[in-house]
Amino acid sequence: MGMFIRVDLDPKVAAQADLAKKLAEVCPVNIFEQSADGGARVVPENEDECVLCELCVQAAPPRGVRVVKLYDEGSSLERLE
């Protein structure tokens, strides 16, 4: 897990192969990868590489991906609608 950023991925989003592929493609720092079963997984050792671009947040359905700023209590990037 990262020291500055934590990426939360909704299990329903993680289970969808098409979304897993899309998340892996849009992330410029490889925080997401497609697992052997086709789903998405967060690569914990890459979380602190996050540049807060929000591409993953926009690529996922609302509440699908949440980027939590651990250095700024209560602050996160998330699409609610």
Secondary structure, DSSP 8 states (H G I E B T S, - for coil): --SSEEEEE-HHHHT-HHHHHHHHHH-TT--EEE-TTS-EEE-GGGGGG-----HHHHHS-TTSEEEEETTSTTEEEE---
